[in-house]
Amino acid sequence: MSERHTDVGAEDPSAGSPEGGRGGGAGKRGPMAGARVLVVDDEQGVRNTVSAVLRDEGFEIETAASGEEALAILEERSFQAILLDVWLPGRDGLDTLRQLRRNGVDAAVVMISGHGSIETAVRATRMGAHDFVEKPLSLEKILLTLRNALRARKLEERNRLLREELRRDVQLIGESASVRALREKIDSAAPTAGGVLIRGEKGSGKELVARLLHAQSPRAEEAFIEVACAALPPDRAVEDLLGHAGAPGESPTKGKLELAQEGTLFLADVEALTAEAQHALFRALETGRFLPVGGHVSIESYVRPIAGTEVDLEAEVAAGQFREDLFFKLNVVPLEVPPLRDRREDVPLLVEHFLERYAREYGRPRRTVEPEAMHVLAAYPWPGNVRELRNVIERLVILAPGETIVAADLPGKLGEGEGAGTGAGFEPPHESSLQAARREFEKRLIIERLEEAGGNITRAAESLGIERSNLYRKMRAYAIKPRAEKSE
């Protein structure tokens, strides 16, 4: 197919109307068919020709003869792309571009000029234009440039949505004193470049804290690279960190340090690194440079190191199992993530967060949790911490039969199955005084209503405003034995 051109100011001989098109999009359909495009040019011939070609490719086209007209149209309707002439009467193309960005228009913009210059192109690009084409227009080039601009816009939109999704899920949920203190430390440490050592049990949220530090730092737009140190083969740990220069004729392999260039390197289970890998990591962090395995040219890498561990790293240093200099490099800011059993008051907030998250992810109705079930969830010690709770809620969102999650829906290990939830004589460990007082009040109220009902479970449940089965569960939880009903 030969290239099609139009000279600036030339009338389109095929146009049947002042703003003519050829069949209104009845021709072939391109990969971006249906995208709305605004063509802004003061010459009718250019508008007619460009519009006709784009309609043939399946685009929906509107036109404007001036910057003012274009801005007025953009106030009423949205477009995926704009072809915008630089030289317009009144408000020129660059000024129009500046104003539409101020107005929040996020369409992909391709600038058109019959008197283009490098300076103009640079200015347009800095102001947010995707590309710049010159007259006389090659319609093949316009199509190619427009499709590239639309693809770039689609990719940017997808990345924006992914970032928003990530920010929504990267939250430190909880209002307990320990979580508030941790949140304050994160806020203080995030803007700095100092190493951070995060201590916490498995599943407590060390990676989450690392991602929060990254997201709130000046490096937020750079890479966040995680290294699962415990999973690294000992004989390849150094290569995984530094990369490999490659044998003659082979492509080099980038290591984690290079991938995290200018960003954040999160070292999960850092204590598992081999002695050789510890040495290589320390040298890279200390000098800001490293040499790939088999290479002869060093690479700069100014990463921010964040390490996670569930062991006492100072004890590892004392035992000669971990380098002291690397420990000091990482432990500039020490953070402690509390286990979930020590912040039980945060469990309901976490439950609600995960219910919302998985309802959204799986397209399921937003579920609620009955008080009895929430009590069981809060009382359980959660040896797997937040990760275990998250997995349980995900399972419930998928499998629970009703819109309300009840105690019977919970896994057996949380309740009577292992004596960890509502079994007879159960008393949740480490209860706060408020929790204990609440439980004591509820127990006394149940005993009182049973007395008033003469031992009749049905009447007692009605007076309490709960189901009979629910009252039985509570009686078992508080070791209240049923007794014979009084005769009338």
C-alpha positions as CSV (number, residue, x, y, z in Angstrom):
1,M,0.0,0.0,0.0
2,S,1.5,3.3,-1.1
3,E,1.7,6.2,1.3
4,R,-1.2,8.8,1.1
5,H,-0.3,12.5,1.4
6,T,-2.3,15.7,1.7
7,D,-0.9,19.1,1.2
8,V,-1.7,21.8,3.7
9,G,-4.9,23.6,2.6
10,A,-5.8,21.2,-0.1
11,E,-9.5,20.3,-0.4
12,D,-10.4,16.6,-0.3
13,P,-11.9,15.8,-3.6
14,S,-13.8,12.9,-2.2
15,A,-15.5,14.9,0.5
16,G,-19.2,15.2,0.0
17,S,-19.8,17.8,2.7
18,P,-17.8,20.7,4.3
19,E,-16.6,18.3,7.0
20,G,-16.9,15.3,4.8
21,G,-16.2,11.7,5.5
22,R,-16.3,8.6,3.4
23,G,-19.1,6.4,4.5
24,G,-18.9,7.3,8.2
25,G,-16.7,4.4,9.2
26,A,-18.1,1.7,6.9
27,G,-14.6,0.7,5.7
28,K,-12.0,-1.5,7.3
29,R,-11.7,-1.6,11.1
30,G,-8.4,-1.0,12.7
31,P,-7.2,-2.4,16.1
32,M,-8.3,0.9,17.8
33,A,-11.7,1.0,16.0
34,G,-14.3,3.0,17.9
35,A,-11.8,5.3,19.6
36,R,-13.1,8.9,19.6
37,V,-10.7,11.4,17.9
38,L,-10.9,15.2,17.7
39,V,-9.2,16.7,14.7
40,V,-8.3,20.4,15.2
41,D,-7.0,22.3,12.2
42,D,-8.0,25.7,10.8
43,E,-7.9,24.4,7.1
44,Q,-11.0,22.6,6.0
45,G,-9.2,20.5,3.4
46,V,-7.0,19.0,6.1
47,R,-10.0,18.3,8.4
48,N,-11.9,16.7,5.5
49,T,-9.1,14.5,4.3
50,V,-7.8,13.4,7.8
51,S,-11.4,12.8,9.0
52,A,-12.3,10.7,5.9
53,V,-9.2,8.5,6.3
54,L,-9.7,8.0,10.0
55,R,-13.4,7.2,9.6
56,D,-12.4,4.5,7.0
57,E,-10.2,3.0,9.7
58,G,-13.2,2.8,12.1
59,F,-12.5,5.9,14.3
60,E,-15.3,8.2,15.5
61,I,-14.3,11.6,14.4
62,E,-15.3,15.2,15.3
63,T,-13.5,18.3,14.1
64,A,-12.8,21.8,15.3
65,A,-11.4,24.8,13.3
66,S,-9.8,26.6,16.3
67,G,-8.4,26.2,19.7
68,E,-11.4,27.9,21.3
69,E,-13.8,25.6,19.5
70,A,-11.8,22.5,20.5
71,L,-11.8,23.5,24.2
72,A,-15.6,24.1,24.1
73,I,-16.1,20.6,22.6
74,L,-13.9,19.1,25.2
75,E,-16.0,20.6,27.9
76,E,-19.0,18.6,26.6
77,R,-17.5,15.4,25.4
78,S,-14.5,13.1,26.0
79,F,-12.0,11.8,23.4
80,Q,-9.3,9.2,23.5
81,A,-7.0,11.2,21.1
82,I,-6.6,14.7,19.7
83,L,-4.9,15.7,16.4
84,L,-4.0,19.3,17.2
85,D,-2.4,21.8,14.7
86,V,0.2,24.1,16.2
87,W,-0.6,27.1,14.0
88,L,-4.1,28.1,14.7
89,P,-5.8,31.6,14.6
90,G,-6.3,33.1,18.0
91,R,-5.3,30.6,20.6
92,D,-2.5,28.5,19.0
93,G,-2.0,24.8,19.4
94,L,0.5,25.0,22.2
95,D,-1.6,27.3,24.3
96,T,-4.6,25.0,23.6
97,L,-2.6,22.0,24.7
98,R,-1.6,23.8,27.9
99,Q,-5.2,24.7,28.7
100,L,-6.7,21.3,28.0
101,R,-4.1,19.8,30.4
102,R,-5.1,22.3,33.0
103,N,-8.7,21.3,32.4
104,G,-7.8,17.7,33.2
105,V,-8.2,16.4,29.6
106,D,-6.2,13.2,29.5
107,A,-6.6,12.3,25.8
108,A,-3.5,11.4,23.8
109,V,-2.4,14.5,21.8
110,V,-0.5,14.4,18.5
111,M,0.7,17.8,17.4
112,I,0.6,18.8,13.7
113,S,2.7,21.6,12.1
114,G,3.5,22.9,8.7
115,H,6.5,24.8,10.1
116,G,7.8,22.5,12.7
117,S,11.0,22.9,14.6
118,I,12.9,20.9,17.2
119,E,12.2,23.6,19.8
120,T,8.4,23.4,19.1
121,A,8.4,19.7,19.2
122,V,10.3,19.6,22.5
123,R,7.9,22.2,24.1
124,A,4.9,20.2,23.0
125,T,6.3,17.0,24.4
126,R,7.1,18.6,27.7
127,M,3.6,19.9,27.9
128,G,2.2,16.4,27.5
129,A,1.9,15.8,23.7
130,H,2.6,12.2,22.7
131,D,4.2,12.9,19.3
132,F,4.7,15.5,16.6
133,V,4.1,15.2,12.9
134,E,4.8,17.7,10.1
135,K,2.9,18.8,7.0
136,P,2.5,17.8,4.2
137,L,0.8,15.0,6.1
138,S,1.5,11.4,5.3
139,L,-1.7,9.8,6.2
140,E,0.0,6.5,6.8
141,K,2.2,8.2,9.4
142,I,-0.8,9.8,11.0
143,L,-2.5,6.4,11.4
144,L,0.7,4.8,12.8
145,T,1.3,7.7,15.2
146,L,-2.3,7.9,16.3
147,R,-2.4,4.1,17.0
148,N,0.8,4.3,18.9
149,A,-0.5,7.2,21.0
150,L,-3.8,5.4,21.8
151,R,-1.8,2.3,22.8
152,A,0.4,4.4,25.0
153,R,-2.6,6.1,26.6
154,K,-4.3,2.7,27.2
155,L,-1.1,1.4,28.8
156,E,-0.8,4.5,31.0
157,E,-4.5,4.1,32.1
158,R,-3.9,0.4,32.9
159,N,-0.8,1.3,34.9
160,R,-2.7,4.0,36.8
161,L,-5.5,1.6,37.7
162,L,-2.9,-1.0,38.8
163,R,-1.2,1.6,41.0
164,E,-4.5,2.6,42.5
165,E,-5.4,-1.0,43.2
166,L,-2.0,-1.6,44.8
167,R,-2.3,1.5,46.9
168,R,-5.8,0.4,48.0
169,D,-4.4,-3.0,49.1
170,V,-1.1,-1.7,50.6
171,Q,-2.6,-0.4,53.8
172,L,-1.6,-1.0,57.4
173,I,-5.0,-1.9,58.8
174,G,-5.6,-1.4,62.5
175,E,-6.0,1.2,65.3
176,S,-4.3,-0.6,68.1
177,A,-1.6,1.3,70.0
178,S,1.1,-0.9,68.4
179,V,-0.1,-0.4,64.9
180,R,-0.4,3.4,65.4
181,A,3.1,3.5,66.7
182,L,4.4,1.4,63.7
183,R,2.5,3.7,61.3
184,E,4.2,6.8,62.8
185,K,7.6,5.2,62.4
186,I,6.9,4.3,58.8
187,D,5.9,7.9,58.1
188,S,9.2,9.1,59.6
189,A,11.4,6.6,57.9
190,A,9.8,6.5,54.4
191,P,11.2,9.8,53.0
192,T,14.8,8.8,53.9
193,A,17.2,6.6,52.1
194,G,18.4,4.7,55.2
195,G,18.3,0.9,55.5
196,V,15.3,-0.6,57.4
197,L,15.3,-3.9,59.3
198,I,11.7,-5.2,59.8
199,R,11.3,-7.8,62.5
200,G,8.2,-9.9,62.8
201,E,6.7,-13.4,62.8
202,K,5.7,-15.2,59.5
203,G,2.6,-13.7,58.1
204,S,2.6,-10.6,60.3
205,G,3.0,-8.2,57.4
206,K,6.8,-7.5,56.9
207,E,6.4,-7.2,53.1
208,L,3.4,-4.9,53.5
209,V,5.5,-2.6,55.7
210,A,8.3,-2.7,53.1
211,R,5.9,-1.7,50.4
212,L,4.4,1.1,52.5
213,L,7.9,2.5,53.0
214,H,8.5,2.3,49.3
215,A,5.1,3.8,48.3
216,Q,5.6,6.8,50.7
217,S,9.2,7.5,49.6
218,P,10.6,9.6,46.8
219,R,11.4,6.3,45.1
220,A,7.7,5.4,44.7
221,E,7.7,5.6,40.9
222,E,10.8,3.4,40.7
223,A,11.0,-0.4,41.0
224,F,10.2,-2.4,44.2
225,I,12.2,-5.7,43.9
226,E,11.8,-8.5,46.4
227,V,14.5,-11.1,47.0
228,A,13.2,-14.3,48.7
229,C,16.6,-15.0,50.3
230,A,15.5,-18.4,51.8
231,A,14.6,-19.6,48.3
232,L,18.0,-18.7,46.7
233,P,20.1,-21.7,45.7
234,P,23.3,-21.3,47.7
235,D,25.6,-21.6,44.7
236,R,23.6,-18.9,42.7
237,A,22.8,-16.4,45.5
238,V,25.6,-14.0,44.4
239,E,24.6,-14.3,40.8
240,D,21.0,-13.6,41.6
241,L,22.0,-10.4,43.4
242,L,24.7,-9.1,41.0
243,G,23.6,-10.6,37.7
244,H,25.8,-12.4,35.1
245,A,27.8,-10.7,32.3
246,G,27.1,-13.7,30.1
247,A,29.5,-15.8,28.0
248,P,30.7,-14.6,24.6
249,G,27.7,-14.5,22.3
250,E,25.2,-14.7,25.2
251,S,23.0,-11.9,26.6
252,P,23.8,-10.7,30.1
253,T,21.5,-11.5,33.0
254,K,20.4,-8.6,35.2
255,G,20.6,-9.2,38.9
256,K,18.2,-7.9,41.6
257,L,20.5,-5.0,42.4
258,E,20.3,-3.7,38.8
259,L,16.6,-4.3,38.5
260,A,16.1,-2.2,41.7
261,Q,18.2,0.6,40.2
262,E,17.2,3.9,42.0
263,G,14.3,1.9,43.7
264,T,13.8,-0.4,46.7
265,L,15.4,-3.8,47.3
266,F,13.4,-5.9,49.8
267,L,15.4,-8.8,51.3
268,A,12.9,-11.2,52.8
269,D,14.4,-13.7,55.3
270,V,17.7,-11.9,55.0
271,E,19.3,-14.1,57.6
272,A,19.2,-16.9,54.9
273,L,21.8,-15.3,52.7
274,T,25.1,-17.1,52.3
275,A,28.3,-15.6,53.7
276,E,29.4,-14.9,50.1
277,A,26.1,-13.2,49.2
278,Q,26.2,-11.1,52.4
279,H,29.7,-9.9,51.4
280,A,28.6,-9.0,47.9
281,L,25.5,-7.2,49.1
282,F,27.4,-5.2,51.7
283,R,30.0,-4.1,49.1
284,A,27.3,-3.0,46.7
285,L,25.4,-1.0,49.3
286,E,28.6,0.5,50.7
287,T,30.0,1.7,47.4
288,G,26.9,2.1,45.2
289,R,28.6,-0.1,42.6
290,F,28.9,-3.8,41.9
291,L,30.5,-6.1,39.3
292,P,28.3,-8.7,37.7
293,V,29.6,-12.3,37.8
294,G,32.0,-12.8,35.0
295,G,32.0,-9.1,34.1
296,H,34.7,-6.4,33.8
297,V,32.6,-3.2,34.0
298,S,31.0,-2.2,37.2
299,I,27.4,-1.0,37.4
300,E,26.0,1.8,39.6
301,S,23.1,0.9,41.9
302,Y,21.8,3.3,44.4
303,V,19.1,1.1,45.9
304,R,17.3,1.6,49.2
305,P,17.7,-1.7,51.2
306,I,14.9,-3.0,53.4
307,A,15.3,-6.4,55.1
308,G,12.8,-8.6,56.8
309,T,13.5,-11.3,59.3
310,E,11.8,-13.3,62.0
311,V,15.0,-14.2,63.9
312,D,17.1,-12.2,66.3
313,L,19.7,-10.9,63.8
314,E,21.9,-9.5,66.6
315,A,22.1,-13.0,68.1
316,E,23.0,-14.2,64.6
317,V,25.8,-11.6,64.4
318,A,27.1,-12.7,67.9
319,A,27.1,-16.3,66.7
320,G,29.1,-15.4,63.6
321,Q,26.3,-16.3,61.3
322,F,25.6,-12.8,59.9
323,R,28.0,-10.0,59.0
324,E,28.1,-7.3,61.6
325,D,28.8,-4.6,59.0
326,L,25.8,-5.6,56.9
327,F,23.6,-5.7,60.0
328,F,24.6,-2.1,60.8
329,K,23.9,-1.1,57.1
330,L,20.4,-2.6,57.3
331,N,19.5,-1.7,60.9
332,V,19.6,2.1,60.5
333,V,15.8,2.1,61.2
334,P,14.6,-1.0,63.1
335,L,10.8,-1.7,62.9
336,E,8.8,-4.4,64.8
337,V,5.6,-5.8,63.3
338,P,3.4,-7.1,66.2
339,P,1.8,-10.5,65.9
340,L,-2.0,-10.5,65.4
341,R,-2.6,-12.2,68.8
342,D,-1.2,-9.1,70.5
343,R,-3.6,-6.7,68.7
344,R,-6.9,-8.6,68.7
345,E,-8.9,-5.4,68.6
346,D,-7.7,-5.0,65.0
347,V,-9.2,-8.3,63.9
348,P,-12.7,-6.8,63.0
349,L,-11.1,-4.1,61.0
350,L,-8.9,-6.6,59.1
351,V,-11.9,-8.8,58.5
352,E,-13.9,-6.0,57.0
353,H,-10.9,-5.0,54.8
354,F,-10.5,-8.5,53.4
355,L,-14.3,-8.9,52.9
356,E,-14.3,-5.8,50.8
357,R,-11.1,-6.8,48.9
358,Y,-12.3,-10.3,48.0
359,A,-15.8,-9.3,47.2
360,R,-14.4,-6.8,44.7
361,E,-11.8,-9.3,43.4
362,Y,-14.2,-12.2,42.8
363,G,-17.3,-10.1,41.9
364,R,-19.2,-11.5,44.9
365,P,-21.8,-9.7,47.1
366,R,-20.3,-7.8,50.1
367,R,-20.8,-10.1,53.0
368,T,-21.3,-9.3,56.7
369,V,-20.2,-11.2,59.8
370,E,-22.6,-11.9,62.7
371,P,-21.3,-10.9,66.1
372,E,-20.8,-14.4,67.3
373,A,-18.6,-15.3,64.3
374,M,-16.7,-12.1,64.8
375,H,-16.1,-13.0,68.4
376,V,-14.7,-16.4,67.4
377,L,-12.4,-14.7,64.8
378,A,-11.1,-12.2,67.4
379,A,-10.6,-14.8,70.1
380,Y,-8.5,-17.2,67.9
381,P,-4.7,-16.8,68.5
382,W,-3.9,-16.7,64.7
383,P,-0.5,-18.5,64.7
384,G,-0.2,-17.6,61.0
385,N,-1.0,-14.0,61.8
386,V,-2.6,-11.7,59.2
387,R,-1.8,-14.0,56.3
388,E,-3.8,-16.8,58.0
389,L,-6.7,-14.5,58.7
390,R,-6.7,-13.2,55.1
391,N,-6.8,-16.8,53.7
392,V,-9.7,-17.7,56.0
393,I,-11.7,-14.6,54.9
394,E,-10.9,-15.4,51.2
395,R,-12.3,-18.9,51.7
396,L,-15.4,-17.6,53.4
397,V,-16.1,-15.1,50.6
398,I,-15.9,-18.0,48.1
399,L,-17.6,-20.8,50.0
400,A,-20.0,-19.3,52.7
401,P,-23.6,-20.0,51.6
402,G,-25.3,-16.9,52.9
403,E,-24.8,-13.2,52.7
404,T,-24.1,-13.2,56.5
405,I,-21.2,-15.3,57.7
406,V,-22.1,-17.1,60.9
407,A,-20.1,-19.1,63.4
408,A,-21.0,-22.4,61.7
409,D,-19.3,-21.2,58.5
410,L,-15.9,-20.8,60.2
411,P,-13.2,-23.5,59.8
412,G,-13.4,-26.1,62.6
413,K,-10.0,-25.1,64.0
414,L,-11.4,-21.7,65.0
415,G,-14.1,-23.1,67.1
416,E,-15.1,-26.3,68.9
417,G,-13.1,-28.5,66.6
418,E,-9.9,-27.6,68.4
419,G,-11.2,-26.0,71.5
420,A,-9.8,-22.7,70.2
421,G,-13.0,-20.7,69.7
422,T,-16.3,-21.3,71.5
423,G,-15.7,-24.6,73.3
424,A,-17.0,-25.1,76.9
425,G,-15.0,-23.2,79.4
426,F,-13.1,-21.4,76.7
427,E,-11.5,-18.1,77.8
428,P,-9.6,-16.2,75.1
429,P,-5.9,-15.7,76.2
430,H,-4.5,-12.2,76.6
431,E,-7.9,-10.5,76.8
432,S,-7.9,-6.8,77.5
433,S,-9.9,-5.6,80.5
434,L,-12.6,-4.2,78.2
435,Q,-13.0,-7.6,76.5
436,A,-13.1,-9.4,79.8
437,A,-15.7,-7.0,81.1
438,R,-17.8,-7.3,78.0
439,R,-17.8,-11.1,78.2
440,E,-18.6,-11.1,81.9
441,F,-21.6,-8.7,81.3
442,E,-22.9,-11.0,78.5
443,K,-22.6,-14.1,80.6
444,R,-24.5,-12.5,83.6
445,L,-27.2,-11.2,81.2
446,I,-27.7,-14.7,79.7
447,I,-27.9,-16.2,83.2
448,E,-30.4,-13.6,84.3
449,R,-32.7,-14.0,81.3
450,L,-32.6,-17.8,81.7
451,E,-33.7,-17.3,85.3
452,E,-36.5,-15.0,84.2
453,A,-37.6,-17.5,81.6
454,G,-37.6,-20.4,84.1
455,G,-34.9,-22.2,82.1
456,N,-36.9,-22.0,78.8
457,I,-34.3,-21.6,76.1
458,T,-36.7,-20.4,73.5
459,R,-38.2,-17.6,75.7
460,A,-34.7,-16.6,76.9
461,A,-33.5,-16.3,73.3
462,E,-36.5,-14.2,72.4
463,S,-35.9,-11.8,75.3
464,L,-32.2,-11.5,74.2
465,G,-33.2,-10.9,70.6
466,I,-31.1,-13.8,69.3
467,E,-31.7,-17.2,67.7
468,R,-32.1,-20.2,69.9
469,S,-29.1,-21.9,68.3
470,N,-27.0,-18.8,68.9
471,L,-28.0,-18.8,72.6
472,Y,-26.9,-22.5,72.9
473,R,-23.5,-21.6,71.4
474,K,-23.1,-18.7,73.9
475,M,-24.1,-21.0,76.8
476,R,-21.4,-23.5,75.7
477,A,-18.9,-20.7,75.4
478,Y,-19.6,-19.5,79.0
479,A,-20.0,-23.0,80.4
480,I,-23.7,-22.2,81.3
481,K,-25.4,-25.6,81.7
482,P,-29.1,-25.9,80.7
483,R,-31.4,-26.8,83.6
484,A,-34.9,-28.2,83.9
485,E,-37.6,-25.7,83.2
486,K,-39.8,-24.5,86.1
487,S,-43.3,-25.9,86.0
488,E,-46.0,-23.3,85.3
